[in-house]
Amino acid sequence: MLKPLQGLFVCPLHHALILTFAAQFFEMEILIQASQLILSLSILVVLHELGHFIPAKLFKTKVEKFYLFFDPWFSLFKTKKGETEYGVGWLPLGGYVKIAGMIDESMDKEQMKEPPKPWEFRSKPAWQRLIIMIGGVTVNVILGMAIYAMVLFVWGTQYIPTENLTYGIYADSTAIQMGLRNGDKILDVDGEKVEKFSDIPLKILLEDAKTIAVERDGARKNINIPIGTVAAMIKKQQSFMEPAYLPQVEQVMSGSAAETAGLQENDVLVRIDQTETPFFQDVVKYLKRHKGEEVLVTVERNGSEVQLQASVSEQGTLGFAITPPDQQIELATQQYGLLESIPAGINKAYDSFENYIKQIKLIFKPETEAYKSLGGFITIGKAFSPQWNWERFWNFTAFLSIILAIMNILPIPALDGGHVMFLIYEIITGRKPHDKVMEYAQVAGIVILLSLMLLANGNDILKLFQ
């Protein structure tokens, strides 16, 4: 919550306006993220269901419904064309196509009591039913590859090479417990050089890395990654280190406390009170701990140290900007031609697929407590940018498409993978599972899925109060 400046009278109306503006800005961010989530899911769900719809039609199978979102009790919109009802439901938890003669989430038992009709799913050869069932997953995989390729073609890729970290890393509490220190320069992880700085946490988290080598004070130091690091990283749910930046002033804001104190362009903050501030992150942390207080700022100016008295704002700032990170650290940029973007997009989709499988495996390791980090719609929504950013939107939509493919192909009844599992059994044995078995399996699958949804979204709600 914003507070009045200490020692000054603030009109209650002005204070209320400030709080209202902040609340509206926060609400706008949530609205933008929610809009991106709904748009992304709508695209993915419609195309996924088309993956079932198109082969069903090609094999002359009757499709009774095609819905974006679920429509228990009523729908927001519906229209019928031919034998199919198209509509939009009110419950944005996915979508579905209702295929005649198929035991699905609709649990239409009455239809299954009647003799099979030629146009029904159950009357089609097993290989046709298999193609219909894997159609959605196939579309999601291809879509993920296509979106990644498009993003690379339009925007290219930009990343921080590990070797370009001029001032090393800035470590949080988890990294410090590992044995890392501010200013360390990462050399390798498990003896392997990691080209992209952003890949280092993934390598430790997903590949169970044992050692990390750093350059410290001009010498190589090998650090054994302690047991429990993965659990700590998952619990924190953010990167345990970031590039360190020099607190060199590029701009002083007009009318700010920094200007009043006499801070100048190219000044380097070396100390605040008695605390050394070799990195910009040190400055930020110290100021946030001393909101509304007077501090003594020591800067290096033209080879000499100069001391300045400054007033920290109630937001924990002085009002200056540092030399931009991309000017302190040389970024690597790669552009792709149309033909180059296709294999690059496929590789990126494969990497996303592989990394997500590794994340799923962590859930089954009790020592990592990864199950506590499962998130639902709130977690997914927060992953989108609070400002509309098309590059980030499409990147995350591609990632969600890969996730949707993985989750749907899991051999859980009620998912595509559950139907595929029974179809493969039928193809191998030549025996079709009894309809009652399919019904019971479908009910069990729905219970499993609802339980997982309750766990994931329950975790989201708990995090709101933590």
Secondary structure as GFF3:
##gff-version 3
##sequence-region A 1 466
A	DSSP	alpha_helix	12	58	.	.	.	ID=ss1
A	DSSP	beta_strand	63	81	.	.	.	ID=ss2
A	DSSP	beta_strand	84	99	.	.	.	ID=ss3
A	DSSP	alpha_helix	109	113	.	.	.	ID=ss4
A	DSSP	three_ten_helix	121	123	.	.	.	ID=ss5
A	DSSP	alpha_helix	126	155	.	.	.	ID=ss6
A	DSSP	beta_strand	157	159	.	.	.	ID=ss7
A	DSSP	three_ten_helix	162	164	.	.	.	ID=ss8
A	DSSP	beta_strand	169	171	.	.	.	ID=ss9
A	DSSP	alpha_helix	173	178	.	.	.	ID=ss10
A	DSSP	beta_strand	185	189	.	.	.	ID=ss11
A	DSSP	alpha_helix	199	206	.	.	.	ID=ss12
A	DSSP	beta_strand	211	216	.	.	.	ID=ss13
A	DSSP	beta_strand	219	224	.	.	.	ID=ss14
A	DSSP	alpha_helix	229	236	.	.	.	ID=ss15
A	DSSP	beta_strand	241	243	.	.	.	ID=ss16
A	DSSP	beta_strand	249	252	.	.	.	ID=ss17
A	DSSP	alpha_helix	257	261	.	.	.	ID=ss18
A	DSSP	beta_strand	268	272	.	.	.	ID=ss19
A	DSSP	beta_strand	275	276	.	.	.	ID=ss20
A	DSSP	alpha_helix	280	289	.	.	.	ID=ss21
A	DSSP	beta_strand	294	301	.	.	.	ID=ss22
A	DSSP	beta_strand	304	311	.	.	.	ID=ss23
A	DSSP	beta_strand	320	322	.	.	.	ID=ss24
A	DSSP	alpha_helix	325	328	.	.	.	ID=ss25
A	DSSP	beta_strand	332	334	.	.	.	ID=ss26
A	DSSP	alpha_helix	338	363	.	.	.	ID=ss27
A	DSSP	three_ten_helix	366	368	.	.	.	ID=ss28
A	DSSP	three_ten_helix	370	373	.	.	.	ID=ss29
A	DSSP	alpha_helix	377	383	.	.	.	ID=ss30
A	DSSP	alpha_helix	390	409	.	.	.	ID=ss31
A	DSSP	alpha_helix	416	429	.	.	.	ID=ss32
A	DSSP	alpha_helix	435	464	.	.	.	ID=ss33
###
